[in-house]
Amino acid sequence: MCGLSGFVTPSGFENTNASATLQLMTEEIKHRGPDDHGQWIDPENGIAIGHRRLAIIDLTKAGHQPMESERFVIAFNGEIYNHLELRTRLGDKYWTGHSDTETLLWGIQEWGLRMTLQACVGMFSLVLWDKKERKLSLARDRAGEKPLYYGWQGKTFLFGSELKALQRHPDFKSDIDRQTLELYIRRGYVPAPFSIFSGIKKLTPGTILEISPDRLDDGSTKPEHYWSLRNFLEDNSQKLDISPDEGVKELEALLLSSIKGQLLSDVPLGAFLSGGIDSSLIVSLMQSVSTKPVKTFTIGFDEKGYNEATHARLVADHLNTDHTELYITGKDGLELVPSLPEVFDEPFADPSQIPTILVSRLARQHVTVALSGDGGDELFCGYGRYSETVRRWNSLSRVPLSIRSALKHFIPKKFAEGIAASSVDSLYQYVNAQWKGFPNLVLGSQSSSYETSLHDSLPDAKERMMYYDTMTYLPDDILVKVDRAAMSTSLETRVPMLDHRVIEFAWKMMIDVKDKDGIEKWPLKQILYKYVPESIVNRPKMGFGVPIEHWLRGPLRDWAEDLLSVERLNSDGLFDTRAIRKNLEEHLSGKYNRHYGLWTILMFQAWYKKNKFFKEL
């Protein structure tokens, strides 16, 4: 796991200044790679590539990056779990080390970038410079585990693992994109391909962006998919013609294969364990193939309703893992709040960001790599909101749309959008909105019509919701949260359920198997019950959260009042001050719980305050 950054100036540049600028950029992402750093600069062609390394596989200098061959230069962030198999396919080469970066470099040399990535099992973002064709390529893994930002700022093309690296280039302009801000306010995260800054984008999962010499300063080149879930679904419309039990058996084999590959490491390795279905399953399968107790880590809270540590302890004791837990107080969580904008780099408002940072810090004291159970909900129908939305739509749709549209004028604005939903899909997007009934909350923007398609070829409403979450919420919220939280403390995370072979198999399973007889994630539970008694893990789903609603009325009140003061909001000129103040007052009075929407605004305000300071440096 590493970090990369760099820039392209087609007209060329002076080497010393470019090296100094690149040093500033890579220093901003030192937390992603504290073990080593490197630069590769070609002043004549205007190319500068920087890298920070967290050494996981091949700890020697043979794994140093950027790595160069006769034709290519590569900077790579991630892990290729099947790289030893790829080495065998590549045959007898003059291998100088045993890193997966070297495997990638030779694979690209032999098969080309697209075919190499299609052969890879792993997570990654990378930049590749083709010295022969003078072509720059950026690529990102299929599920979107690893981040990569890019964009033109004037006559300079910037790229990097985090925005803060790009901001260190003198050509960077910190102009807020208000349409993207509108998307963030609705969702609580910034969806790809957008970023909060004008002119900067996120590379979408499963794509390659190539910039050729003839169009190096054009900026119109679009990323192309080497893999996409949409294309997979269109090419594999037929579901598995096997029994549910046979499907469970094949799924278990795929998960075991994924986990075995992800146990490859030259440094200590462990796992997050919440005691829920997904993390318990990953740890169970890890322990089943391990010759020694797996190191597991859990954060506990004193607040009732937020503590999963007791459940995790039961699972750990049953599996006999080497378990470490840390109980934290509200004060511990509160102390993190000022650092959140620095950690997440872009406005981000999932409150579980706080315990995710804390469990990452705990794990990093003992290991350098941690596996997580993320992905199970999106792939195996694990969110209760899927069934709940269908139930609500079945009731709502009994009333003609014309009548519901008329009624919306006589009910509170927060509910009007939902009651006038034209389909179960639009109702689902309403259910997930952080701010409801405030289409003009962001000043100077239009209410955004951008929404990821819920895939017309999927006849089942729950599957369309799962697809939506897999394409948006998973990569842009869940995986952002895990990556930034873990990398802030130089911890690599791996997600076995997001092996693309598991993803593809899951989508070939019937929805009636995933949600069998009203039992969500039925296949995963059948596997887990082979390792852990049902009585230990069969409990209501509990989010990995913190009591934000109480904190905003108590110890975070002054902080919130300052960021949402009338003077500050009016001065910034970004939001409808009256709407925000009304919601804040309603929450503080205890009349309503408005914490989700308020946290979204607060996280932006905190980020914006930090960003303005950054811009002045």
C-alpha positions, 0 to 999 in steps of 0.5 A: 500500500502506497501513495502516488502523485505527479504532474505533466506539463506538455511544454516541459519544465526545469528539473530542479523546480519540478523535483522540489514541487514533486517533493512537496506533493509526495510529502503531503501523502507520507502517511500512505507510505512512510517506508520509502520515497522516490521520484522519476522526472523527464524534463524534456517531456514534462513528466514528473512521477512521485511515490511514497511506499508502505512496504508489504511485499518485498521489503528490500530496495528491489521494491523501490518506486517509481519502477522503470523498465526499458520502455515503461515507468510505473508508480503503483498503490495496492496489492496484486494478490495473484502476482506469483501466478502471473510470474509463472505465466510470464516465464523466466524473466530477469527478476530483480526482486519479488514485488508485485510492482515488478510483476505488473511492469513485466506483465504490461511489457508482455501483454499490454496494460489492459490485458494485464489488469484483466489478469490481475486479482487485486486492489490498486491505482497506478500511473504508467508512462510509456517512454516509447509512445509518450503516453500517460495512463492512469488505472484503478481497480474494479471495485474502487478500493484505491483512490486516484484523482486527476485533472487539468489545472491550466496547462498542467495535468495533475494526478495523485492518491489524495487531493492534498497532494495536488493542492501542493502544485503551484498551478492548483486552483481551490475553486469549489464546484457547487454542483458537486457540493449539491451532490455531497449535501444529498449523499454525505460523500462526493460521488465519482467521477466528481471531486469537490474542486472544479476541474479535478475528477476521481478516476472511476473504478475499473477504468483506464485513462490514457492521454496520448501525445497528440491530445496531451493538452486536450483534456477531452479524453475519457476513461474506458472500462477494462471491467464494469459491473454493468457490462458483466450484468448485460453479458451474464443475464442468466442466473445460476441454475444450481440449488441454494446449497450448491451456491453456498458451497461454491461461494465458500470456495471462492471466499476461501480462495480470495482470503488465501490470496490476501494473506500474502504478506511479508509483514504482520497481518490481522483483521477487524472484528465487529462481531457482525456477520461479515467480519465474523465470516472473514475472520472464521475463514482466515482462522480456518486456513491459518496455523496460528491464532489470527490477530483481531481488533475491536473498538468498544463504546460505553454508550449503550446501543453503540457497543459491538465489542461484547459480540466480537469478544464472543466470536473471538473466544469461540474461534480462539483468535488473538483478540485485542479490544479497546474501550473508548469514551466519548472524549476519545471520539470527540478529540478526533473531530478536529482532525477529520478534514485532514484525514478524509481530504475531501468533505465526508460525513459518515459518522462511522469515520470516527470508530474506523480511525480508532480501530485502525490506530489500534490495529496498527500498533500490532500489524501492518495489514488488516482484512475487513468484511466490507461489501457483504451488505451490497452484494448479498442484500444485507441492508434492511432499507432494501426491504423497507423501501419496497414495503413503503413503495407497495403502500405508497403506489396504491395512491395514484401519482397525480393525487400524491403530487397534489398532496405534497403541497400540504405536507412538510417539505421534508416528506414532499419529495418522498410522497411524490416519488414516481417509482420505487427507485426514486423513493430509494434515492429519497430515503438515502438523501441526507437533506430532504425538502431543501432543493436550493440549500446550496446557493448558486447551484441547480438541484442536481439531476445526476444519479447513477442508473439503477440498471434497467435490465434488473427486474427486481427492485432490491437488486436495483438498489443493491446495484446503486449502492455497489456503484456509489455508496460502496466505493465513494463512502464505505471504501473511502472511509476505510482507505483514508482512516487506515492509511492515515495511520499507515495501515493497509486494509484488504477486502476479500469480498470485493475480489472481482470473482466473488462480486461476479458470482454474487451477482449471478445468484438469485435474489431469492437466495440472497434474501431467502425467506426474509433472511438477509445475507442468507448465503453468508450466514449459512457459511458462517454457521459452520464456524460460529454458533448461530446463537452468537452472531444472529442478532439485529444489525448494528451500525458501526457508529457513534452518538453524534445526535447526543454529542451535538447537543452536548460536548460538540455544541460550541463547535457546531454553533461556531461552524454554523453561526449566522456570520460564518454561513453568510460570509462563506455564501455557500448555503441557505443560512436560514434553513441550516439554522432552523435545523440546528435549532430544532436539533439542539432543542430536542424537538427533532433529530437532525444530526445526519443532515447537520453532520453533513454540513458540519463536515463540509464547514470544517473541511472548508475552514481547513482548506481556506487555511491550506490555500493561504500557505 
